[in-house]
Amino acid sequence: MTTSRKTQRGHTLLELSISAALGILLVMAIISLYRGQRLAYDRATESARLREAASNALDLIAQQVQMARFEPAGHEASDMSTGLFGCSAGRPVGSDIAPTCETLSSRSDGILIRYTADSISTWPSSSGSPTDCLGQISAGARITNRYYAKASSSTVEPELYCEGSGKTGTGQPMVEGIERLRIGYWLQDAPVSVDAAAISKDRWPFVTAVDVCVLVRGDTPNAAARPRYTDCDGVSTVSADGRVRQAFRRRIALRNGPEPL
């Protein structure tokens, strides 16, 4: 009787040990599956956010580039300045008529776009006045919008900025996550695009198309991951801070021009 009880007790302990081991394996498998699904979800969410930011930035710039040099039929420009101007690794500063370039630490290119100010070429204000890229009323005869990318002074996060003629000298963030703009220009009858620095002042009226590349940066740093990405120059680079980055491109044809001499 005693031997039978010991045997039954031994089988019970063995079964408990096997059950516990299987339970631990099952829990570990569930945790691993959860982590894998969570990582896949985070990557998909981050990828979607990058695409959305790039699409918003490219749409904003494309809409403006297509308006460059616009003059209504029968309307004479109030000045002889070009409707398009760009900077390599810098942003346009100075007067609208004779802009210059200021270097940016972000190495982002900048672009200045000008066209006639009216309620047709812009989104009019509630009073029917023409507005700039920020929705500010622009009192001048022409709208001037300047785009560039830099880190925000308050959040230190990279953003696409626009400075409109409604409040000259004050840029406002438009799209978060845009780390750099890279812009190439196609001159009339040219075989390749060129940087802004390669275009002399008298050649800006002959730009017929613009290649815009935006480099978008993800939110979450992961120094251990160090993912690779291809930047706007086509160079494969390792992300030093572990943030995901991706370059998006678009070619935009100018609707107005080239301008006559």
VMD Tcl script that draws the C-alpha trace (Angstrom):
set ca {
  {0.00 0.00 0.00}
  {2.83 2.35 0.86}
  {4.70 1.55 -2.38}
  {1.61 2.24 -4.50}
  {1.12 5.65 -2.89}
  {4.78 6.62 -3.52}
  {4.50 5.58 -7.16}
  {1.33 7.63 -7.66}
  {2.94 10.62 -5.96}
  {6.01 10.36 -8.22}
  {3.93 10.31 -11.38}
  {2.06 13.39 -10.17}
  {5.27 15.40 -9.59}
  {6.58 14.41 -13.02}
  {3.35 15.49 -14.67}
  {3.45 18.82 -12.80}
  {7.03 19.42 -13.93}
  {6.15 18.69 -17.57}
  {3.07 20.91 -17.36}
  {5.08 23.76 -15.84}
  {7.76 23.46 -18.54}
  {5.15 23.43 -21.30}
  {3.46 26.43 -19.70}
  {6.71 28.38 -19.61}
  {7.42 27.54 -23.26}
  {3.92 28.59 -24.21}
  {4.26 31.92 -22.37}
  {7.66 32.56 -23.99}
  {6.21 31.79 -27.42}
  {3.31 34.18 -26.83}
  {5.67 36.93 -25.64}
  {7.93 36.42 -28.66}
  {4.94 36.50 -31.02}
  {3.63 39.67 -29.35}
  {6.99 41.38 -29.61}
  {7.29 40.42 -33.27}
  {3.80 41.68 -34.07}
  {4.42 44.85 -32.07}
  {7.68 45.50 -33.93}
  {5.98 44.90 -37.29}
  {3.15 47.25 -36.29}
  {5.58 49.96 -35.16}
  {7.53 49.67 -38.41}
  {4.37 49.85 -40.51}
  {3.14 52.86 -38.52}
  {6.49 54.63 -38.87}
  {6.63 53.89 -42.60}
  {3.11 55.26 -43.07}
  {4.01 58.40 -41.14}
  {7.11 58.96 -43.28}
  {5.09 58.57 -46.49}
  {2.38 60.93 -45.24}
  {4.89 63.62 -44.23}
  {6.71 63.33 -47.56}
  {3.47 63.48 -49.53}
  {2.32 66.58 -47.65}
  {5.65 68.34 -48.12}
  {5.94 67.49 -51.81}
  {2.33 68.48 -52.49}
  {2.81 71.88 -50.83}
  {6.00 72.65 -52.74}
  {4.67 71.27 -56.05}
  {1.54 73.43 -55.91}
  {3.69 76.52 -55.39}
  {6.30 75.65 -58.03}
  {3.54 75.22 -60.59}
  {2.35 78.75 -59.77}
  {5.81 80.33 -60.19}
  {5.81 83.31 -62.64}
  {2.04 83.32 -62.93}
  {0.68 86.55 -64.41}
  {-2.97 86.93 -65.47}
  {-3.60 87.65 -69.15}
  {-3.05 91.30 -69.92}
  {-1.37 91.92 -66.58}
  {2.07 93.54 -66.51}
  {4.44 92.54 -63.73}
  {5.20 95.28 -61.23}
  {8.91 94.39 -61.30}
  {11.29 92.47 -63.54}
  {12.43 89.94 -60.94}
  {12.31 86.24 -61.66}
  {9.47 84.09 -60.34}
  {11.86 81.39 -59.16}
  {15.12 81.39 -57.20}
  {16.95 78.75 -55.20}
  {19.81 78.21 -52.76}
  {22.11 75.22 -52.35}
  {22.44 74.19 -48.66}
  {20.81 77.43 -47.62}
  {17.63 79.48 -47.60}
  {16.68 82.57 -49.61}
  {16.94 85.80 -47.61}
  {16.91 89.49 -48.44}
  {14.48 91.35 -50.65}
  {11.99 89.57 -52.86}
  {13.36 91.30 -55.94}
  {17.05 90.55 -55.28}
  {17.29 87.59 -52.86}
  {20.54 86.08 -51.59}
  {21.36 82.86 -49.75}
  {21.98 82.16 -46.08}
  {23.69 78.88 -45.15}
  {21.65 76.35 -43.15}
  {23.26 73.90 -40.72}
  {20.72 71.30 -41.91}
  {22.32 71.51 -45.39}
  {18.79 71.85 -46.73}
  {18.28 73.60 -50.03}
  {15.82 76.46 -50.15}
  {13.52 77.78 -52.85}
  {11.76 81.11 -53.43}
  {8.61 81.26 -55.55}
  {6.82 84.41 -56.78}
  {3.61 85.01 -58.68}
  {0.82 87.58 -58.98}
  {-1.29 88.03 -55.85}
  {-5.01 87.69 -56.50}
  {-7.98 85.72 -55.19}
  {-7.67 83.19 -58.05}
  {-4.01 82.17 -57.68}
  {-4.20 81.94 -53.86}
  {-6.66 80.82 -51.20}
  {-8.46 84.09 -50.44}
  {-8.99 85.25 -46.88}
  {-12.46 85.75 -45.42}
  {-12.33 89.30 -46.77}
  {-11.34 88.07 -50.25}
  {-7.70 89.20 -49.99}
  {-4.89 87.09 -51.48}
  {-2.86 85.04 -49.00}
  {0.61 83.52 -48.80}
  {1.65 79.92 -47.94}
  {0.71 80.45 -44.28}
  {-2.72 81.92 -44.98}
  {-1.49 85.41 -44.12}
  {-2.91 88.33 -46.08}
  {-0.31 89.63 -48.54}
  {-0.71 93.31 -49.35}
  {1.83 93.43 -52.19}
  {1.21 92.93 -55.91}
  {3.00 89.56 -55.83}
  {3.04 86.59 -53.50}
  {6.48 85.41 -52.37}
  {6.86 82.07 -50.57}
  {10.19 80.66 -49.39}
  {10.57 76.98 -48.44}
  {13.42 75.29 -46.55}
  {13.96 72.65 -43.84}
  {15.60 73.07 -40.47}
  {15.37 71.96 -36.84}
  {12.77 73.76 -34.74}
  {14.30 76.08 -32.15}
  {11.73 74.93 -29.57}
  {11.39 71.15 -30.16}
  {14.71 70.54 -32.00}
  {12.74 68.36 -34.41}
  {13.29 68.83 -38.17}
  {10.45 70.51 -40.03}
  {9.57 72.00 -43.40}
  {9.27 75.76 -43.06}
  {7.61 78.38 -45.20}
  {8.17 82.11 -44.99}
  {5.44 84.08 -46.73}
  {5.18 87.65 -47.95}
  {2.36 88.25 -45.46}
  {4.98 88.50 -42.70}
  {8.43 88.85 -44.19}
  {11.30 87.37 -42.20}
  {9.15 85.03 -40.10}
  {9.04 81.38 -41.15}
  {6.54 78.91 -39.71}
  {6.72 75.07 -39.62}
  {4.47 73.30 -42.11}
  {5.35 69.58 -41.98}
  {7.11 67.77 -39.13}
  {9.91 65.29 -39.80}
  {11.34 66.88 -42.96}
  {15.07 66.85 -42.28}
  {16.37 68.11 -45.62}
  {15.31 69.44 -49.01}
  {17.43 68.65 -52.07}
  {16.42 70.56 -55.18}
  {17.65 70.25 -58.76}
  {16.70 72.54 -61.64}
  {16.17 71.75 -65.31}
  {17.17 74.59 -67.61}
  {15.61 74.89 -71.05}
  {17.17 72.33 -73.46}
  {19.63 71.10 -70.77}
  {20.41 67.33 -70.68}
  {20.64 67.13 -66.85}
  {19.42 69.02 -63.81}
  {21.78 71.29 -61.86}
  {22.03 72.67 -58.34}
  {20.96 76.23 -57.57}
  {24.59 77.23 -57.04}
  {25.32 76.44 -60.70}
  {22.65 78.83 -62.04}
  {23.61 82.43 -62.70}
  {21.12 85.20 -62.02}
  {20.29 85.70 -65.69}
  {19.51 81.96 -66.17}
  {16.74 81.56 -63.58}
  {14.04 82.63 -66.06}
  {14.91 79.57 -68.17}
  {14.19 76.91 -65.56}
  {11.49 74.62 -66.95}
  {11.22 71.93 -64.25}
  {12.28 71.26 -60.66}
  {13.34 68.00 -59.02}
  {12.46 67.99 -55.32}
  {13.69 65.39 -52.84}
  {12.65 65.39 -49.19}
  {14.53 63.39 -46.57}
  {12.08 62.40 -43.82}
  {13.21 61.32 -40.33}
  {11.35 58.93 -38.05}
  {10.32 59.65 -34.47}
  {11.87 56.82 -32.46}
  {15.66 56.65 -31.95}
  {17.31 53.24 -31.60}
  {21.08 53.50 -31.34}
  {21.43 49.71 -31.26}
  {19.64 49.24 -34.59}
  {21.61 51.75 -36.72}
  {19.46 51.28 -39.87}
  {20.79 52.18 -43.31}
  {19.08 54.55 -45.72}
  {19.75 56.14 -49.09}
  {19.79 59.93 -48.92}
  {18.69 62.47 -51.53}
  {22.12 62.33 -53.16}
  {21.79 58.58 -53.67}
  {24.40 57.80 -51.00}
  {23.82 54.81 -48.71}
  {24.29 56.00 -45.13}
  {24.10 54.52 -41.63}
  {21.73 56.32 -39.28}
  {23.94 57.47 -36.41}
  {21.02 58.08 -34.04}
  {19.13 54.91 -34.98}
  {16.17 56.79 -36.46}
  {14.59 55.52 -39.64}
  {15.01 57.84 -42.64}
  {13.70 57.72 -46.18}
  {14.05 59.94 -49.24}
  {11.07 60.73 -51.49}
  {11.30 62.47 -54.88}
  {9.10 64.30 -57.34}
  {9.68 66.14 -60.63}
  {7.56 69.25 -61.13}
  {7.13 70.99 -64.48}
  {6.65 74.75 -64.41}
  {3.39 75.81 -66.01}
  {4.45 79.39 -66.64}
  {7.57 79.96 -68.66}
  {10.31 79.91 -69.52}
  {10.17 83.64 -69.21}
  {10.99 85.79 -72.23}
  {14.05 87.99 -72.11}
}
mol new
graphics top color blue
foreach p $ca { graphics top sphere $p radius 0.5 }
foreach p [lrange $ca 0 end-1] q [lrange $ca 1 end] { graphics top cylinder $p $q radius 0.2 }
display resetview
